[in-house]
Amino acid sequence: MGAALGPPSIANGVVYFDQDPSPGGDGGVSGLNASTGDPLFHLDLGSLNPQPLPPFPAIADGTVFTGSFDTEMRVYHLQG
């Protein structure tokens, strides 16, 4: 598992963070249970590049936003 690229964002009891690619792996967005620290999910996004986007997932109106090296913005709807 790669290192977090910046500070986490928290919503609905889930800690979201952009994750640097580990050697031989892809980076992505991961989620942990805020109470227990247990992993909930990992979305592989290849090599993330947080610039010019924030180096952490932004959360607004029940949606998580992050970026990647392919200049795309990734948008995920939060459940709950």
C-alpha positions as CSV (number, residue, x, y, z in Angstrom):
1,M,0.0,0.0,0.0
2,G,1.4,3.4,-0.9
3,A,1.6,6.4,1.3
4,A,-1.1,9.1,1.7
5,L,-0.5,12.1,-0.6
6,G,-1.8,14.6,1.8
7,P,-4.3,15.1,4.7
8,P,-7.4,13.0,4.7
9,S,-11.0,14.1,4.3
10,I,-13.7,12.7,6.5
11,A,-17.5,12.3,5.8
12,N,-20.2,9.9,7.0
13,G,-17.8,8.1,9.3
14,V,-15.3,7.3,6.5
15,V,-11.7,8.7,6.2
16,Y,-10.9,9.3,2.5
17,F,-7.3,9.8,1.2
18,D,-5.4,9.9,-2.0
19,Q,-2.8,7.2,-2.1
20,D,0.6,7.3,-3.8
21,P,1.4,4.3,-6.0
22,S,3.3,1.6,-4.2
23,P,6.2,-0.1,-6.1
24,G,4.6,-2.1,-8.8
25,G,1.1,-0.9,-8.0
26,D,-1.4,1.9,-8.8
27,G,-2.4,4.8,-6.7
28,G,-5.9,5.6,-5.9
29,V,-8.5,6.7,-3.4
30,S,-8.9,4.7,-0.2
31,G,-11.4,4.7,2.6
32,L,-11.1,3.7,6.2
33,N,-13.7,3.3,8.9
34,A,-13.2,6.5,11.0
35,S,-13.9,4.6,14.3
36,T,-11.9,1.4,13.8
37,G,-9.4,2.2,11.1
38,D,-10.5,-0.9,9.1
39,P,-10.1,-0.6,5.3
40,L,-13.4,-0.2,3.5
41,F,-12.3,0.2,-0.1
42,H,-9.6,1.2,-2.5
43,L,-10.2,2.6,-6.0
44,D,-7.2,2.0,-8.3
45,L,-6.6,5.2,-10.3
46,G,-3.1,4.6,-11.7
47,S,-0.6,7.3,-10.9
48,L,-2.4,10.2,-9.1
49,N,-1.3,13.7,-9.6
50,P,-3.0,16.1,-7.2
51,Q,-1.9,19.3,-8.9
52,P,-3.6,21.6,-9.7
53,L,-6.2,19.8,-7.7
54,P,-5.9,19.5,-3.9
55,P,-3.5,16.8,-2.7
56,F,-6.5,15.2,-0.8
57,P,-10.0,14.3,-1.7
58,A,-12.4,17.2,-1.6
59,I,-15.9,16.5,-0.3
60,A,-19.0,18.6,-1.0
61,D,-22.7,17.8,-1.2
62,G,-22.2,14.1,-0.8
63,T,-19.6,13.8,-3.5
64,V,-15.8,13.0,-3.4
65,F,-13.6,14.8,-5.9
66,T,-10.0,13.9,-6.8
67,G,-7.6,14.1,-9.8
68,S,-5.1,12.0,-11.7
69,F,-2.1,12.2,-14.0
70,D,-4.3,11.8,-17.0
71,T,-5.7,15.3,-16.3
72,E,-9.1,13.9,-15.4
73,M,-11.2,14.8,-12.3
74,R,-12.7,11.7,-10.6
75,V,-16.1,12.2,-9.0
76,Y,-17.7,9.6,-6.6
77,H,-21.1,9.8,-4.9
78,L,-21.1,9.0,-1.2
79,Q,-23.5,6.5,0.1
80,G,-25.4,7.2,3.3
